[in-house]
Amino acid sequence: MTSHDFTMRLRHHFDQLCSRLMAGLTPGEEATVNLSAEETHFVRFNGNRVRQNTDVTQITLSLRLQRRGRTVEQSCSLGGDEVTDQAALTRLLESCRSEVLILPVDPNQVPIENHGVTSDEFRGKLLTPELLVQTALSAAGGFDLTGLYAGGTVIRANRNSKGQNHWFSNETFFFDYSLYSGPQAAKGCYAGSHWSTADWEVNLQRTQSMLQLLSKPAQDVKPGAYRTYLAPRAFSDLLGMLGWNALSAAAWKQGRSPFKKLAEGAVRLSPLLQVNENFELGLSPRFNNLGEISQSNLALIENGVLKTMLVSSRSAKEHGLPANGASEAEAPRAMDVGTGSLQEAEVLKELGRGLYLSNLHYLNWSDLASARVTGMTRYACFWVEGGEIVGPIRNLRWDESLYSALGSKLVALTTQAEIDPAVDTYFQRALGGCCTPGALIDQFTFTL
C-alpha cells in the first residue's frame, strides 16, 4: 500500500468513525475528536552499518467530551479495522461519560464551536528502503556514520460535533546523523519532502569537512565573553527556548514568563530580529487540538519588539485576551526567523577572533527574570583566529541573557536560513520545527 493509499483509506475510516460517534451523543453532550497517525520507515545506522530497519504504522485517537460545564479527555490506539475500532471508540465514549460525572465544573471551559473545514495534503518523493540504505552508506564512504532516518506520512485530523472537519497530512523524512573519528564527532541533519541524492552528498560533505577540522590541535579556551557565531542549528537550539513559556500569554499573566519585561515594553530586542509563526513552511497543521485555525503567518517579534504573544482560547477566557489560534501549550509550532545581510562565505572573516559553534545542548533557564539561559557547546565547535579556524575546543558551559544575545549583542544574521525539523520520535514522529539563519553575537558569555 502506497503512502497515498494509506492516507485516503485512513481519512475515510476516520470520517466513518466520527460520524457514528457524533450520531450517538446524547442531548447536552459535545465532543471533539483528534487523530494522530503515521506510516514511517525507520532505519538506524551505527558504525556505517544498518542496525535496525523497520516499518511502523500507528493510529491514535483522542476524544474530548464536554457536558454541563465539565470536560474530560481520553485516548486509545486504533488498528484500522472498522468493527474493532468502532467498538474501541464506543468504550472510550462510555469511559469519558463515567468520568465527566465526577469532575468539578471548569470555570474556564472553552465551548466547542465550528471553526470550519480545511484540508492540507503535502505529497513528497522519498527513497525506497532498498535505495535509502545503498545511497546513504555509499555516500558516507569510509566515515563512521551513526544516526536515524525516519521517513513517511504523518497525519493530524480533527472533527467535532458542531460540524468542524480538519485534515493535515505530510510526507517527509529526516536523517539525523553524526560522523565519528574516534571520540570526535560532527553532527548533520538532512530533511525535506523530496529526497535529492545531490543535496544529501553536499550535506554529508559539509559534515565531513567539519569532522576533518576536528583533527587540528585542540584549543584551551578560558571562561570569558567572546565574539561567537552560532550556526543555524545552534541558533535554532537557542531560539527553541522561546517555546519554554517566553511567548506564552498564560505564563506572562501568571508571572512566570522570562519575557515579562519584553511583553511590558521595559526592554526591546535587536531591530535585526524578526520572528514569525509561519505555517506556510508546511511543518505543522494550522489547526490546534480544538480545531481553531491560526493565521498562515503571524508576526511574533517585529524589529525587536514583541508584536504578539501566543494566546490559547483558555488563556483568552481566563485573562481577557484575544485568542490567536495557539495550542494549549502556547509554544511556537512553526517558527520562522528572518534572515539578515551576512553572507555565509564571510562568516569567519566577520567573526575574526572568537568561537564558531555548530550545536548547543542541555539548555535551560538559569534566571527567568533576566531571560538568562545556560547550556553546553556540542559536536564541532572551534576557536577562530584571524578569520581562520585554528582548532576544536573542549565542551564549554555558557550562560547568557536572551535580552542581550538577541538584543544589543546581536551583530548580524546570515542571508540564508535552514530548516531544523523536529526529530523527536518518542511515542510518535513529531511535527514542527523552525527555520533559522546563523547569528553572529558579540561578547557571548562562557563560564566553564
N, C-alpha and C positions, 0 to 999 in steps of 0.2 A: 504494500500500500504506500503510495507516494505521500509526501507531506501535504499536498493539496487535498488528496483524498481524505487524509486524517482530519484536516480542518473542516471540510464540508460535512463529513459524517458526524463529527462531534457537534458541529453547530446545529444540525438537525436534531440530534439526540438531546442536546441541552434545551432547545426550544420545546420539544415534546415533554420533557420532564417538568419544565417550569409551567407550561400551560396546564398540565394536570394538577400541579401543586396549587397554583393560584385559584383554580376552579374549586378546590376543596377547602378553601379558607372559610371560616365562619364569620358572621357579622361582627364587626369590631376588630378583626384581625387584619393586619397589613404585613406584607413580607417583602424582603429584598434578598435576592439570590446572587451570589458571586461564584464564578467559575475560574479556577486556575488549572491549567493543563500544559503538558509539554510532551513532545516526542523528540528525544535527544539521543544523539550518538556521542558517547564518551570514549576518549582514548587517553590513557595515562602513560606517559613516557618516563623512563628513568635510565640513565646510562646509555642514551641513544638507542634504546630498545623499547618495544611495546610491553608494558607490564599489565595493562588492563584494557580490554576492548569490549565494550558492551553497549547495548541499547536500553534506554529507559523510557517507558510510557507511563505517565501517571495523570490522574484526573482527581481534583479535589473540589468539593462543592461546600460553600458555607451558606447557612440560612440565618437571616436576621428577622426575628418575629417581634412585632410590636402589638401591644394590646393594653388599653386603658392606662396609657402613660408609662408603661413598662417596656423594657427592651431586653431581649436575650439573643445571643448568637452562638451557634454551634456548627460544627463541620464534620464531614465524613469523606471517605475516599470512594470513588466510583470505579467500576470495571469496564464500562462501555456496553454492558448487556442491558437491554431495555427493561426486562422484567425484574432482574436483580437490583438494578439501580433505582427503579421506581419504588420497590419495597424498602430500600435503604433510605430514600428520601421521605417516605411515609413515616418510618420510625424516627427520623430526625425531627420531623414536624411534631410528632407526639411528644418527644422528649422536650422540645422547646416549649410546648404548651404546658407541660407539667412544671417546668422551671419558672416560667413567667408568672405563674400564680403566686409564687412565694417571694418575688422580688419587690423592693420598695419602688414607689413612683420616682421616676427620674425627672427632676425639675428642668434639666437642660436637654431633654429628649428632642432630637431633630425629626420632625414629621416626615414620613415617606411621601415623596412627590414625584411627578413625572417630569424628568429632565430631558425627555426626547429620545430619539433613535439615532444612533451613529454606527458606522461600520468602517473600520480601517484594517486593511489587509496589506502587509508588506511581504511580497514574494522575494525570495533570494535565489542564489545559484551556488550551491555548496558542493564540495567534492564528495564522491562516494567514499565509503570507508576504506575500500581497497586502494584507491588512488591517494587518499589522505596519507596513509602510512608511508607509502612509497615516496610521495612528494616531500613530506616533512623530513624524513630521515636522509634522503639523498641530498637535499639542500644543506643539511646540517654538516655533512662531510664527516671529518674526524672529530668534531667537537662533541663534548659530553652534554647532550640535550636532555633536560628534565622538565616536565610540565604537564599541563592538562589541556586537551582540546575538547570543546563541547559545542556541538552544532545541531541545529534542527529547528523545530517550530515551537514557539511559546505562545500560549493563548490566555487572554483575560476576557471575561464576559460578565455582564451584569443585566439582570432583569428585576422588575418589581411588580407588585400587584396593582400599580396605577397605570401600567402600560409601558413603562420605560424599558428600553432594549438597546444595549450597547455590546459591540463586538470588536475585539482587537486581536490580531494575530501577526506574528513577526517571525520571519525565517532568517535566523542569524547564526553566527559562530563566533567563538573567541578561541585563541590559542595563547594561553598564559604560560610562559616558559622561562627557563633560565639556562644559560650556558655556563658550564663549570670548567675551571682549570685548577685541579687540586681543590684547595679550600676556598678559592676565589670564585665569584660568580657575578655575571651581568644578567640583568633581567630585561625581558622584552614581552610585548603583547601585540598580537596581530588579530584584528577583529573586523567584522563587517557583515554584509549580507551577500556579497558576491566575491567568492574566492578568486584571487589572482595570483598565480604562481610567481609572476614577476614581482609583484608587490611583497609577497612573502619572502622572496630572496633578498630584496632590498632591506626589509625589516630585519631579517636574520643577519645580514652583513653589517648593519649598523650595530647590532648587539655584539657581534664578533669583534668589531673594532673596539668597542668598549672593553671587552674581555682582554684583548691584547694590550690595552693601555694599563691594565692591572699588573702587568709584568714589570712595569717601571719601578724604581726604588720607592718603597713606602715612605710617606711623609708624616712627621710627627707634628700635628697641629695643636697648639696650646689653646686652652679656653680663651674666648675673647669675642669681639664683634668683627665680622669680616664681610666684605662685599661678596655676595653669593648669587649664583644663578641656579634657579630651580627649573629643571627640565619640565616639559608639560605634565609628565606623570607625577613628578614630585609636587608641582604646583597644584595638581588635582588632589593629591593627598592632603595638602594644607587646606585647600578650599572645601574639602569634604567636611571640615569642622563646622561649616555653615549649616550643615544638616543636623548638628547637635545643639538644637534649640536657639541658634543665633538668629534665625529668621522666623521663629515660631511666635505668633501673636500671643498664644496662651502662655508661653514661657515669659514673655515680656510682661504681661499683665499680672502674672503670679510672682514676679520679682526674681526669676531665675534665668534671665536672658543675658548671655555675655555681650550682647549688642544693645544693652539698655541705653547707654549714652548715645549711641548712634541713632537709635529709634527716637530718642527725645531731643535730637538735634544738638547735643552738647559737643559732639565731635563729628568729623566727617573724614572719609577716606580719600585716597588719591583720585583726582579727576580722570586719571587713566583707566579707572576700574569701572567696567560695565558688566553687570551680571543679570542674565535673563533666565526665566523658566521657559525653555523652548521645546515644545512638543513636536515641532516640525522636524527635529532630529530623528524621530521615529524610535526613540529609545524606550518609551513608556506610553501607555494609553493616556488620553486626556481626561478620561473619567476616573473618579475615585471609587471607593467601595460603596458610597451612597449613590453612585451614578451621576454625580454632579460633574459638569463639564468645565474645565479650566480654559482660559484663553489659550490660543495656539502659541502666543509669545507674550509673556508677562514680564515687564521690567521690574526687577527687584532692587538693584542698585544702579543708579544712573549718575555718571560723572562723580562717583564717590559719595553720592547722597543716597540714603535709604529711601527708595521710592515707595515700596510697599512690603509688608510682611506677609507671610503665608497664613491665611485665616481659614480654618475649617468652619463648617456650619455650627458645630458645637461651640467653638470659641466665639463665633459671631453672636450666638444666642446668649451665652453667659456674660460676655463683656460688651455687648452693644456695638460690635464692629461689622463692617460689610464683608461677607464671605467672598472668597475668590476661587473656590473650587479646590482648595488644598486638601490633601489627605488628612486623616485624623492625626497623623504623626507630625504634620506641618513641617515637613522637610522637603527640599527640592527633589524632584523626580527626574528632571532632565535639564540640569544646569548648563548654561552656555555662557562662557566668559569671553568678552570681546577681545580682539587682537589689538596689537599696537604697531609700532614702527621699526622694531629691532629685527633686522634680518638674521636668519639662523646662522649664516656664514660669518656674521660679525660678532657672535655671542662671546667667543673667547677674547677677542680684541677689546670689546666693551667691558668685559669682566676685569681684564687686566691682571690684577693680583687678588686672589681670593679662592672661593670654593665653588666647584661645579657639582651639583647634587642631582643624581638621576632618580632616586626614590627616597621616600620617607616612610617610617612605620612607628607603631606604638604611640600614636598621637592621643593626647588627652588634654583637657583643660587643666592648667596649673593655677589659674586665678581668674574666676569668672568676671569679677568686677572690672578688670582691665583687659578682658578678652585675650588673656595670655594662654598660649598653647605650648606644650612641651612634646618632644618626640625624639626619635633617633634617625640618623642617616642610615642608608641601607644600599647594598649592592655597589654598583660602580659609581663611587664618589671620589673626586680628585682635587688636589691642590694645583692652582694655576698661578704661574709667574710670567710676566711679560706677554700675556695673551697666549701662553702655551701650557699644555698640561704637563706638569712635572712628574706627578706620580699619585698613586691612590692614598687615601687616608684611612686610618682606623676609624671604626664607628664612633660618632660623636653624639652626645646629647645636646639638643638645642632647646631654647626657651625664649619665646618671642611673642609680643602682643600683636594681634591682628590689626589693631588700631595703627600700629607702626608699620608692620610688614606690608599692609595693604594701604597704608597712608603715606606719611612723609618719607618713608624709606623705599617706597616703590619707585624704581628708576625708569624701568621700561618693560614692555611686553612684546613678545615676538609677533611677527607678521603672520605666522602660521599657527594654527591650533590643531590639537589631536584629540580624538575621542577616546576617553578612558572608560570602557564599559564596565558595568557591574559584573564581576566574575564569581560572585557567591553561588555556591551550589548546595548550601545547607537546606535540606528538605526539598528544595526545588531550584531550578535555574532562576536567578534574579533578573528583573528588568531594571532599566535605568542606567545611569552613568552621567558623565559630564564631558563637556568639550572645553579644553583649556589651552591657552598658549603657554610658552615658557615665560618666566618672570625674573628680571634682574632686580635684586633687593640690596640696598646698601646697609652695612653695619648689622647684619643678621647675627643674633647672639647665640654663642655656643658656650655651654657650661662645663662639659667634661670632654 
